[in-house]
């Protein structure tokens, strides 16, 4: 199964919604064109028979002129920009409604969660004053858990409501072979750095890992109120933990595994109870790449190891949420990225807040987005386009002389 970074059914709806904002049906020549007010339009000064490419794409060329040094462009960049503007409108409307004393938003609603998260993300003074306090408040039930099951259930709740990382990171994806159906996919543990960093015991790599976990992550923990000694020790412990899990992981493609079979691997956890906290129902099967790392993880799911597990989830989620937290944390992350990958770019605060609110609350965002920008008419248009493309492919297959009729018939199914 292809892993497409967090591509869900709603992502397809978003793309189709944008495509059909100005799209028309195929013309009699079976050429799909957009009307004159769309980005792609027919050039009245150039005949299609003389220069079809220039005629059809005149407006594209004008809107995306290449400079003397050249450049490139594709349709998806425009789609991404448009989706960003539409997401920003939804998010900022939710934030404004929260602050409007004349309106009451239910605090468990998608609008409230999106508005509250964005309002904090875009207000640096507030983040400096309240960010760590709010993060600690959210993760407190996890840090105070007395048993492994309680610990995992509280993590599941944070994943469901806020997109926190857990020890079992699952997501819902549309099936590649049938986008109308969904699957639950079990992803890798968040290792903090790329898994490849743990494959070889190289002195230079070990120095980098020590810097990242002890110095950089340690600095975040110190900003969150931990002592320097505590922060360094936690960094070392977390590094040892993720290294052990990473090196127990075998290569493989995503394959289907039943919940009962997965439960046999994760014996120290009530898996159905855990998944029920995330999805409010229990999937019967999950797609996973391998079970070697899960077996190793299960060995750590003990009461004795709870302090280590708590340190791990606290540190990893703190790092992930740095853009929502304090100025000194943001600066530490930027400096680390400059040293690590030479990336000194500082994103616009508003743009960062919009994108990360949409990412962290992707299901809430998807719900509001499709309600506002996707309707039955666009769904029908999308289905019609797909049907026309399939019909055209069938025609093309039948016209191929190098294929046998039996192969053509099978390909057309």
Order of alpha helices (4+ residues) and beta strands (2+ residues): alpha-alpha-alpha-alpha-alpha-alpha-alpha-beta-beta-alpha-alpha-alpha-beta-alpha-alpha-beta-alpha-alpha-alpha-alpha-alpha-alpha-alpha
